[in-house]
Amino acid sequence: MVFLIARRLVRCMVLFLVSLVLSYALASTALDPRAYFEDRRPAPSARVVDRELARLGMDDRAPLPERFAHWADRAVHGDLGRTIDDQSVSAEFGRRIGVSVRLLLVGTVAGTAVGTLAGMWAAVRRGGLGDRALAGFSFAVLCVPTFVLALLLKTGALAVNRAAGGNVVKYTGEHTPGLQGDWSVHLRDTAAHLVLPALCVALAAIALYSRYQRAATLDVLAADHLRTARAKGLTPGRALLRHGLRISLVPMTVFFSFGVLTLVTGAVFTERVFGWPGMGSWLIDSVEKGDVNSVVAVNGFAAAVVLLAGLVADVLHALLDPRVRRP
């Protein structure tokens, strides 16, 4: 098991480094930080623009390998460079990572758990009213883009607040500005602001994972040992829990590592709609400005999240299936 985890860690580190190289190359060639300065009024001179871009490490006229070498040398020592507005990328990264991690962690864990349980429940009741209702819900959510789903939730919150005559449902920002009180007051306020964005992420996870888990569970229910258990008098649910639960969860661990990328992408739009100052809103602002260093930092965060999810999936797969642990 230790050897398996060590091997997966080495692979994740190599993939992370490759993703950083590709992210820097794509951001440096696709974005135009020079236009951000040239569009100012009054427009600075070409010499001033060149000097500012060189100071920020975004000089598009310098060779790409040279720019990347300078950026990588600073990054190794914990300096991710400067933003296009001359702020520390590392400081901005540290301020925003907690916001995005909190949203992704709550939404993904809740959505994965509920989706997995709902998929198994629907498989046991195949063809019933609950199975059909879950299928309709899943297809409806999967057909709706994430930003539309976020806007629908926000519109619903506005309707509830108007009907209640007060700010019952929090739908904008990470917390209430100027809120006074002790830590418990701030904790409740943060949790209240987290409900709708986390629900938006969780709904997508529930719809995605419930369909996959239902199909995986149906395959297990059709296995010979499950049919034998049911022939001995066990209900489908009891037979699944006693003899098929571990087998039905194995495909889910593999699918989880691929589904996290979809959830991370959706969280970008979720943060934007609900006004959360996380990595998603930072990415959109940075792309608009042509901020190469910030875009690379956000891409590195996304790559780390996806690779970490893959590592967790591999460990869970090994725990559920002993054959994977064999050298």
N, C-alpha and C positions, 0 to 999 in steps of 0.2 A: 504493500500500500504506500509506504514511504517512497519507494523507488518510482511508483506511478505518479505520485504528486510532484516529485522532483523533476521527472521528465516532462510533465505538463507545464511546470513553471518555466523551465528552459524554453520550451516551445512558445509560451506566451510572451516571454521577454524578447525573443527573436521577432515574433510577429508585431509586437509593439514598436520595436525599433524600425521595422520596415514600414509600418503605418505612419510613423513620424516623418520618415524620409519622403514618402509619397505625398503626405499632407502638405509638407513644406513646398515640394516641387509643384503640386497642383495650385496651391494658394498663391505662390509667387508668379506663376505664369498666367493664371486666370484673373487675378485681381489687379486693379490699377490704382495704387495709392497716390500716384502722381496727380491723377485727376482730382483727388480730394483737396489738394492744395491749389491747383490751378483754377478750380471753380470758385475760390474765395473772391470776395469783392471788398477792397481792390485786390486784383490778382498780384501775387508776389512775382518777383523776377525769376527767370529760369535758374539763375545761380543760387538764389535763396532756396528754391525747391530742391535742387540737387544736394545742397548742403544739409537740408533738413532730412531728406530721405536717407542720405548716407549716415547721418547721426543716429537715426532710428533703425538702421539695418534693413531698409526696404528699397534701396537704390536699384531700380529695375534695369539700369544700364551696367551694373556690375555683373560679372559671371555668376550664374546660379550656384555652382559648386563653392565658389568663394563665399557667397552670402550664407549658404547653409553651414559651412565650416565655422564661420564666426558665430552664428546662432547656436550651433551645437556645443561649441566651446563654452558659451555662457550658460546654456541649459544644464550642462553637466555640473556646474557650480550653483545651480538653483536659480539662475537668472533667466527668465523667459523673454527678456527684452522689454521694449517700451511699446505702448500702444501708439496709434497714429495721433492721439491727442497728448502724447508725451506723459503718460501715466505708466506706472509699473504693471506689467502684465501679471507678474507673480502675485502682487497684492490684490489685483482685481480677480484673479483666479481663486485666491484663497477666500475672498469675500463671497463669491458666487457659488463655489462648489458645494458648500453646505446646503444652500437653497435647493439646488438640483438633486443632490443625493437624498435629501429628505423627501422630496416629491417622488422620485423614482423608487426609493426603497419602500415607502408606504404603499404607493399605487401598484407596484409590481408584486410585492409579497401578497397583498390582499387579493389582487386580481388573479394571481397564479393559484393561490389556495382555493379561492371560491370557484374559479374555472375548473380546476381539477376535480373537486368534489361534485360540482354540478354535472360535469361530463360523465362521471361514474354513476351518479344518480339517474341521469337520463338513459344511460345504457341499460341499467337494470330494469327501467320502466319503458323499454323500447316500444314505440308506437302509441304510448299513452298521451294524455293531455299535457302532462308536464314536459314530456320529451318534445312534443310539437311546439309548445310555448317557448321552450329554451331554444329550439332551432330557429323559430321566427325572430326571437330577440337577437340571437347571434348573427344571423344573416343581415338583419337591419343595421346593427352596429358596424359590422364589417363593410357594409356598402356605403357608410357615411364617412367622409374624410374626417380626420381628427379635429381640424379647426372648426368644422361645421358642428361636430358633437360638442366641442367646448362652447361655441356660441349658443347652441341650444340650451346647454346647462346654465349658462349665464343669463339667457333670456328667461328661463324658468325661475332663477333666483330673483330676478327683478320683479316678475309677476307675483311671487310669494311675498316679497317685501312690500309691494304696493297693497296686496290684499291684507297683510297684517298691520299695515300702517307704521312700519318701522324697519330698521336694518336687521332683520332676523337672520338672513343667510348672507355670509360674507362672500363676496365674489371678486374683489379687486385687491391686489397687493398681498404681501406676505404677512403683514401685521397692520394694526391700526396706528397711524401716525399720532404721536403725542399722547399715547395711552399712559395713564398713571396707575400705579398699583404695585403690589409685590410680585414675586416670580410666578405665583399661581395664576394671577390675573393675566400676565403676559403669556403663560403657557396655554391657558384656555383660549386666549385670543388667537395665538398662532395655530392651534388645532382647528379653530373655527374657520380660519382662512385656508387651511389645508384641505378641508373636506371636498370642495368642488373640484379643484385641480387633481387631487388624488383619485377622486371618483372618475374623472375623465380618463385617466391612465388605466385605472382598474377595469372600467367597462370594456375597453379594447382588449385587455388581457383575458377577461372572463369570456368574451365572445370567441377569441382565438383559441384559447387552451381548452375550453369546454368541448368544442367540436373535435379537436384532436384526441382528447382523452376519451370521449365517447367512442370514437372509432377503435382506439386501442383496447378499451374495455370490452367491446363487443367481440374482438378477436379472442380475448382471453375467455370470455364466457362460452365461446364455441369450442374450447379445447376439451379434450377427452376427460382429463381429470376433473374439470368443472362439471361436465355432464354426469360423471359418476357421482360426484358429491350431491348434485341435485337429485339424482335418482335414489339416493339414500335418504332423501327427505329434507335436505337443506333448501331454503329459499334462495333465489338468485343472489340476493344481497348478502346473506350469510356465507354462501359458498364463495363469493368474491372476496369477502373480508378474510376468510380463513385460508383460502388456497390460491387466490389469484391476484391479491392486491399488489404484492411486490412486482409480479410480472407485468401487470398493467401499467405500473409507474415507470418502468424502464424506458419505453419510447418517449415518454414525456420529458425525461431528463435531457435527452438529445435534442428534442424540439425546443426546449426552453432556451438553450444557448443561441438558437437562431431567432427566436421570437423577441429576445431582449432588444435587438437592433431596431425592430419595428416600434417597440415601446419608447426607446430613446428618441427616435425620429419624431414620434407623435408628441413627446414631452416638449420638444422645441416649440411647436405651435401652441401647446397648452400653456406654457409659461407666457407666451406673447399675449394670448387672449386674456388671461387672468392677471396680467401685470406683475408677474413674479420676476424679480431680478436675478434670474439664474443663468445657467450656461446657454439655454436656448435663446433667450432674448439677447444675450451678449453676442451670440453667433450671428443673428440677423442684423444687428446694428453694425457689427464688424464687417460683414460682407458688403453692406451698403456703403461703408466708408473706404473699403479696400484695405482694411487693417490686417496685414498678413500675419503678424506675430500673434494677434488675438485669435484669429481663425485657426492657426496651427495648435494653439493651446486648447481650444474647445474640441478640435478633432482628436487631440491626444486624450482628452478626458473621455470622449465617446469610445475611442478604441480601448481604453483601459476598462471601461464598464463592460463592454461586450466580451473582452477576453477574460475578465474576472467571472462573468456569468458562465462562460464556457468552462472555466476551471471548476467552478462549483458544480456544474452539470456533470463533468467527468468524475468528480469525487462521489457525487450521489449515484451515478451509474455504477461505479465500482462497489459501493456499499450495497446496492440492490442486486447486482449480478456478480457473483464471485468469480465467474469465468474471466471477467475483465482484469482481475487482479493477478492473473497468472502471467509470469514473465514470458 
